[in-house]
Amino acid sequence: MKLSVVIPVFNEVKTIRDVLAAVMAVNLPGLSREILVVDDCSTDGTGAVLAEMAAAGEIRLLSHEKNQGKGAALRTGFSAVSGDVILVQDADLEYDPAEYPRLLEPILSGRADVVYGSRFAGGETHRVLYFWHSIGNKFLTLLSNMFTNLNLTDMEVCYKVFRRDILDRIRIEENRFGFEPEITAKVARQKCRIYEVGISYSGRTYAEGKKIGAKDGMKALWCIVKYNLFR
């Protein structure tokens, strides 16, 4: 069985080498892997780092000529994967690839079709940061659950893992962070077996490069309604 790790990247020159080193260091017995990075038109030198690593055969690299957003980068990546299982990894250091074995276990054991990490379930470590940001995440998850009839604790989480055949039946439409509520609505509609796994979280401040903001939260509200009622 093969794992495809898809990493959307935009202006992460400070962290991308460390993230990719951590992904490559994960021990996954019995699994082959590919690391597919989608550079969403970075302008800070990230592209040069990725080109060097691609030339060395460490990653597969796809590049956008215009910045389009996380959802668009994932759409590009998903269309090019060759693995049986697809895992989404962010390009910052907020999420720890060492937790891949736990995220993959429900799928590899045949119990799940889709696995979500959760920053709010379990007893893993978390950096203490923004109160209103956490309230916003929990509110969006609650609203999404009301439409999907799921009992997720963290719909907005980066770590999402899919069996390949599930993603093959889904067309991603959102270009930015609306991907999260969109994909949740669409996997719920397919009656997938969805599991959650508690994960650690080392969040960034906006000064450290965090990109998601209030505007994205408002778009997520619309996407929850749009993809549950009108699709």
C-alpha positions as CSV (number, residue, x, y, z in Angstrom):
1,M,0.0,0.0,0.0
2,K,1.2,3.5,-0.8
3,L,0.7,6.8,1.1
4,S,0.6,10.1,-0.7
5,V,1.3,13.1,1.5
6,V,0.0,16.3,-0.2
7,I,1.5,19.6,1.1
8,P,0.1,23.0,-0.1
9,V,2.8,25.7,0.3
10,F,2.8,29.4,0.1
11,N,5.7,31.5,1.4
12,E,7.0,29.1,4.0
13,V,10.7,29.4,3.4
14,K,11.4,29.4,7.2
15,T,9.7,26.1,7.9
16,I,9.5,24.1,4.7
17,R,12.8,22.2,5.1
18,D,12.0,21.2,8.6
19,V,8.5,20.1,7.7
20,L,9.7,18.0,4.8
21,A,12.5,16.5,7.0
22,A,9.9,15.5,9.6
23,V,7.7,13.9,7.0
24,M,10.6,11.9,5.5
25,A,11.7,10.8,9.0
26,V,8.3,9.1,9.9
27,N,8.7,5.3,10.1
28,L,5.8,3.7,8.3
29,P,6.5,-0.1,8.1
30,G,4.8,-1.8,5.1
31,L,3.9,1.5,3.4
32,S,5.7,3.1,0.5
33,R,5.2,6.9,0.2
34,E,5.3,9.9,-2.0
35,I,5.6,13.5,-0.9
36,L,3.8,15.8,-3.3
37,V,4.3,19.5,-2.7
38,V,2.2,22.1,-4.5
39,D,3.9,25.5,-4.5
40,D,1.1,28.1,-4.7
41,C,3.3,30.8,-6.4
42,S,5.5,31.6,-3.4
43,T,7.6,34.8,-3.6
44,D,9.9,34.4,-0.6
45,G,12.4,31.8,-1.8
46,T,10.3,28.8,-1.0
47,G,10.2,27.8,-4.7
48,A,13.9,27.6,-4.9
49,V,14.1,25.3,-1.9
50,L,11.5,23.1,-3.3
51,A,13.1,23.0,-6.7
52,E,16.4,21.9,-5.1
53,M,14.6,19.1,-3.2
54,A,12.7,18.0,-6.2
55,A,15.9,17.8,-8.3
56,A,17.4,15.6,-5.5
57,G,14.4,13.2,-5.8
58,E,13.2,13.9,-2.3
59,I,9.8,15.2,-3.3
60,R,7.4,15.6,-6.3
61,L,6.8,19.3,-7.0
62,L,3.9,21.0,-8.8
63,S,3.8,24.8,-9.1
64,H,1.1,27.3,-9.7
65,E,1.9,30.4,-11.8
66,K,-0.6,32.4,-9.8
67,N,-1.5,32.3,-6.1
68,Q,-4.9,30.6,-5.8
69,G,-5.2,29.4,-2.2
70,K,-5.0,26.2,-0.2
71,G,-8.1,24.5,-1.7
72,A,-6.8,25.1,-5.2
73,A,-3.3,23.7,-4.3
74,L,-5.0,20.6,-2.8
75,R,-7.1,20.2,-5.9
76,T,-3.9,20.2,-8.0
77,G,-2.2,17.8,-5.6
78,F,-5.1,15.4,-5.4
79,S,-5.3,15.2,-9.2
80,A,-1.7,14.0,-9.3
81,V,-1.4,11.5,-6.5
82,S,-0.5,7.8,-7.0
83,G,-1.1,6.5,-3.5
84,D,-3.9,4.4,-2.0
85,V,-4.2,6.7,1.0
86,I,-3.9,10.5,0.9
87,L,-2.9,12.6,3.8
88,V,-3.0,16.5,4.0
89,Q,0.0,18.1,5.6
90,D,0.5,21.9,6.2
91,A,3.8,23.5,5.4
92,D,4.3,25.2,8.7
93,L,5.3,23.6,12.0
94,E,1.9,23.6,13.7
95,Y,1.3,19.8,13.1
96,D,3.7,17.0,13.9
97,P,4.2,14.3,11.2
98,A,5.3,11.9,13.9
99,E,1.6,11.3,14.5
100,Y,1.0,9.8,11.1
101,P,0.9,6.2,12.4
102,R,-2.0,7.1,14.7
103,L,-3.8,9.0,12.0
104,L,-3.4,6.1,9.5
105,E,-4.3,3.2,11.8
106,P,-8.1,3.4,11.4
107,I,-7.8,3.3,7.6
108,L,-5.0,0.7,7.5
109,S,-7.0,-1.6,9.9
110,G,-10.0,-1.4,7.6
111,R,-12.3,0.5,10.1
112,A,-12.3,3.9,8.4
113,D,-12.7,5.6,5.1
114,V,-11.7,9.0,6.3
115,V,-9.8,10.2,9.4
116,Y,-9.7,13.7,10.9
117,G,-7.2,14.8,13.5
118,S,-8.6,16.8,16.4
119,R,-6.9,19.5,18.4
120,F,-9.8,19.4,20.9
121,A,-10.0,15.6,21.6
122,G,-7.7,13.6,23.7
123,G,-4.9,14.7,26.0
124,E,-2.2,15.8,23.6
125,T,-0.1,18.9,24.1
126,H,-1.2,22.3,22.7
127,R,0.4,25.7,22.5
128,V,-1.9,28.2,24.3
129,L,-2.9,31.0,21.9
130,Y,-6.0,32.8,20.7
131,F,-9.2,32.4,22.7
132,W,-11.5,33.8,20.0
133,H,-9.8,31.8,17.3
134,S,-10.5,28.5,19.2
135,I,-14.1,29.7,19.8
136,G,-14.5,30.4,16.1
137,N,-13.2,26.9,15.2
138,K,-15.6,25.2,17.7
139,F,-18.5,27.3,16.4
140,L,-17.8,26.4,12.8
141,T,-17.5,22.7,13.7
142,L,-20.8,22.9,15.6
143,L,-22.6,24.5,12.7
144,S,-21.1,22.0,10.3
145,N,-22.2,19.1,12.5
146,M,-25.7,20.5,12.6
147,F,-25.9,20.2,8.8
148,T,-24.0,16.9,8.4
149,N,-25.2,15.1,11.5
150,L,-21.7,14.2,12.4
151,N,-20.2,14.7,15.8
152,L,-16.7,16.0,14.9
153,T,-14.8,18.1,17.4
154,D,-12.5,19.8,14.9
155,M,-13.8,20.3,11.3
156,E,-11.2,23.0,10.5
157,V,-8.2,20.8,11.3
158,C,-5.4,20.4,8.8
159,Y,-4.8,16.7,9.3
160,K,-7.3,14.8,7.1
161,V,-6.7,11.4,5.7
162,F,-8.7,9.8,2.9
163,R,-8.8,6.5,1.1
164,R,-8.1,7.2,-2.6
165,D,-11.4,5.9,-3.8
166,I,-13.2,8.4,-1.6
167,L,-11.4,11.4,-3.1
168,D,-11.8,10.1,-6.6
169,R,-15.6,10.6,-6.2
170,I,-15.3,14.3,-4.9
171,R,-14.7,17.4,-6.9
172,I,-13.1,20.2,-4.9
173,E,-14.5,23.6,-5.8
174,E,-13.2,26.0,-3.1
175,N,-9.8,27.7,-3.7
176,R,-9.1,28.9,-0.2
177,F,-9.8,27.7,3.3
178,G,-13.4,26.9,2.3
179,F,-11.9,23.5,1.5
180,E,-12.5,22.3,5.1
181,P,-16.3,22.7,5.3
182,E,-16.7,21.7,1.6
183,I,-14.8,18.4,2.0
184,T,-16.6,17.7,5.3
185,A,-20.0,18.1,3.7
186,K,-19.0,16.0,0.7
187,V,-17.6,13.0,2.7
188,A,-20.6,13.2,5.0
189,R,-22.9,12.9,2.0
190,Q,-21.1,9.8,0.9
191,K,-21.9,8.1,4.3
192,C,-18.2,7.5,4.8
193,R,-16.9,5.8,7.9
194,I,-15.2,8.8,9.6
195,Y,-12.9,8.6,12.6
196,E,-11.2,11.2,14.7
197,V,-7.7,11.0,16.3
198,G,-6.5,13.4,19.0
199,I,-3.4,15.2,17.9
200,S,-1.0,17.8,19.4
201,Y,-0.9,21.3,18.1
202,S,1.8,24.0,18.1
203,G,-0.1,27.0,16.7
204,R,1.6,30.0,15.2
205,T,0.9,33.7,16.0
206,Y,0.1,36.0,13.1
207,A,3.6,37.6,13.6
208,E,5.0,34.1,13.1
209,G,3.2,33.7,9.8
210,K,-0.3,32.4,10.5
211,K,-2.5,33.2,7.4
212,I,-6.1,32.3,8.2
213,G,-8.2,35.2,9.5
214,A,-11.7,36.5,10.1
215,K,-12.5,36.9,6.4
216,D,-11.8,33.1,6.0
217,G,-14.1,32.4,8.9
218,M,-17.0,34.3,7.3
219,K,-16.4,32.4,4.0
220,A,-16.4,29.1,6.0
221,L,-19.9,30.0,7.3
222,W,-21.1,30.4,3.7
223,C,-19.5,27.2,2.6
224,I,-21.1,25.2,5.4
225,V,-24.5,26.4,4.1
226,K,-23.6,26.2,0.4
227,Y,-22.3,22.6,0.4
228,N,-24.8,21.1,2.7
229,L,-28.0,22.8,1.2
230,F,-27.2,23.6,-2.4
231,R,-24.9,20.9,-3.6
